[in-house]
Amino acid sequence: MIHLRPRAWFLIGFISCFLMLAVAAYFQFVEGLEPCPLCISQRIVLALVGIVFLVAAIHNPGPAGTKVYSILGVIVALGGAAISARHVWLQNLPPEQVPDCGPGLSYIFENFPLTETLRLMLNGTGECAEVLWTFMDISIPGWTLVAFVGLACLSLLQLWNDSDEQHHL
């Protein structure tokens, strides 16, 4: 196994989040794939995971701080995984069970109260059931789910990585 300090692993996690957000921007602005409410929610959570990793890398904490950042990273990444899992579930519903499409995101942000906006962003709408792109028969939300689980594992592994480092000093 590659043995790096937690700071390096947290930096790798941050770079991974940054690259995934760059790919999302490419799909939106170059390929013209408009994000649905669940896509936006996943991007927000991905940015939050990236911020946790960046702060952890800059802070370069000791064992106790590494544990805190690791647990926080796992919690946020698993929250993103839950949103992605819901998105994958919506994409796999039979057409008659897909929820109705809602108003556009800009309309939602301008005209709905915050609680309703958050509910729509986390529950998804009919447009969230559309599969606009796949790779190896897995949709973007499917790959995002894999990424969130991977980021949670990377974060969780810092608990053991840091404790191993203490035993080797």
C-alpha positions, 0 to 999 in steps of 0.5 A, a space after each residue: 500500500 502507498 504510505 502517504 501522510 494524511 495531509 497528502 491524502 487529503 490533498 489528493 481528495 481535494 484535487 479529486 473533488 476539484 477535477 469532478 467539479 471541472 468535469 461537471 462544468 465541462 458537461 454543462 458549459 461545453 456539452 450543453 447538459 443542463 443540470 437538474 436539481 439533484 445534480 446541483 445538490 450533488 455538486 454542492 455536496 462535492 464542493 463541501 467534501 472538497 472544502 473539508 479536504 482542503 482545510 484538512 490539508 492546509 491545517 495538517 493536523 495531528 492525530 486528533 484533528 485528522 480523526 475529526 476531519 476524517 469523520 467529517 469527510 465521511 459524513 459529508 461524502 455519505 450525504 452526497 452518496 445518499 443524494 446520488 443514490 436517490 438520483 440513480 433510483 429516480 433514473 431507474 423508475 418505470 416511466 409511469 412512476 417518475 415524478 412530474 417535472 417541476 419548474 426550472 431552477 432559476 424560477 425555483 430560486 426566485 419564487 419559492 421559499 428556502 425550505 421548498 427550494 431545498 426540498 425540491 433540490 433534494 427530492 428531485 423532479 421528473 427531469 432528474 429521471 432523464 439519463 443524458 450521458 452514460 459511460 459503461 452503461 452507468 449514468 453521471 449520477 451512478 459515477 457520482 455515487 461511486 465517487 462519493 463512496 470512494 471519497 468516504 473511503 479515502 477519508 475513513 482510511 485516514 483514521 488507520 493511516 494516521 494511527 499506523 504513522 504513529 506506530 512507525 514513529 
